[in-house]
Amino acid sequence: MKQCNKCGDRKPLSEFYKHAGCKDGYRGECRTCRAAQRKNFYKHNKDKCRERMLKQNYGLSLEKYDLLWEQQKGVCAICGKPEIKERTPGVVFHLSVDHVHDTGKIRGLLCCKCNRFIGLAGEDIAILSNAIGYLKKTGG
């Protein structure tokens, strides 16, 4: 058992995240309080978090993302439609950064559907061509 330093409740250790830097090996706040803390931080720092993620994952600044978005007129590079998938009700996802996984080269911005479509095909041109041929042949 451990007492949360945020809510003050005593909870089993399974309710705390492990953390090597703490004396007992567990964070001081329980999972519930930690989640609330992170949600509050994200709510007040959305742009910082997004910019950090873009930089870490793709080496892309928020300005360069916005430039790509403007060049594509805010629509997916494949289907030509804006993103419609919602993160939460009323909050639409940003277009996904499409990149070559081997080299990291950025190809463009895609909606969630097209990004998954390319990924599920393994970025394999032959599979994608076969899919087009199949749809043509079967009246898709």
N, C-alpha and C positions, 0 to 999 in steps of 0.2 A: 504494500500500500504506500501511496505517496500523496502529499497534499499539493494541489495545484496552486501556483503562486499568483494566478489571476482570479479564479473564482473561489478559491479557498476550500473546495471540496476535497475530501480524501477519496482516492480512487485506486483501483488495482493498477499495477505497473503496465498492464496491457493497454491502458487508456492513455499512455504517454509514448511519444516517439523516442526512439533511441538516439543518443547524442554522445559521441565519444568525448567531447569537450567538457561534459558535466561530471561532477564527482561520482554520482551514482550511476552514470551511464544513460540517464534519461533526461529529456528536456524538462524545464521547470513548469511549463504550462501543459495542461491536458490537451488531448487531440481536439476536443470541442472548442476550447479557448484559442488554440493555435489556428484552427480553421477560420474562426471569426476574425482573428487578428490579420490573417493573410487576406481574407475577403475585404476587410476594411482598408488595408494597405492598397490592394489592387483598385478598389473603388476610387481612391484619391490619387492614384498614380498610373492610370491606364496607359497613357502615352509613354511613360518611362518604361513600363513593363513590356509594352509592345515593341518599342525601339530596341530594348535589350535582347528580346527574343529574335528579332530580325537580324541583329548584328551577330549574335551567337550562332544561330542556325544557318544563316545565308551570307554573312559578311555584308549585309545590306543596311544602309541608313534609312530612317523613316522618310527623308527627303527623296532618296532614290526610289523607294517603294511608291511614294506619291507621284513621282514623275512617270513611272511605269503605268500606274493606274490612270493618269491623265492621257498618256499615249494610247492606251487601250480604251479610252473613253468610259472607264469604269465598268467594263464588261469582260467576260471570260474570253481568252484568246482562242478557244476552240468553238464554243457554241454561240458566242456573241451575245450572251444574256448576262444581266447583272446577277450577283449572288442572291439567292433567296433563302438559303438555309439559315435558321435562326439559332443563335447561341442560347438565348432565353427569349420568351415572348416579346416581340417588338425590337429585339437587338439582333441584327443580321451579321453573320460572319464577314470578315474581310476576305477578299479574293486570296486564294492560296498562292504562295510563291512556288512556281514549278521550276525544278532544277534538275540537271543531270547528276545522278547520285554518285557516279564515279569521279567526276571532275568538280562538281559544285557549281558549274556554270548555270546562270539563271536564264531560263528560256522565256518566261513571261508569267502572267498571273492567270489562274484558273479558278473556276467555281468548284465547290466541293465535289459535285458529281463528276465533272470532267477530270479533276485531279485524281479521284479514285479510279476512274475508268482507265487512265493512263497507267496508274500504279498497279492495278489488278492485271493488266495485260503485260506487266513486267517491262514496260517501255519498249516492247518488242514490235518492230514495224511489221514483221511477217504476220504476227497474230492479229494486229489491227487491220492489215490488208485483208486477211482471211475473213475477218468479221464483216468488213464492207462487202466482200464478194458474197458471203453467206446471206446478208440482208438483201442484196440485189437479186440473188437467185431465188430467194423465198418470198419476195414481194414485201420485204420489211419496210 
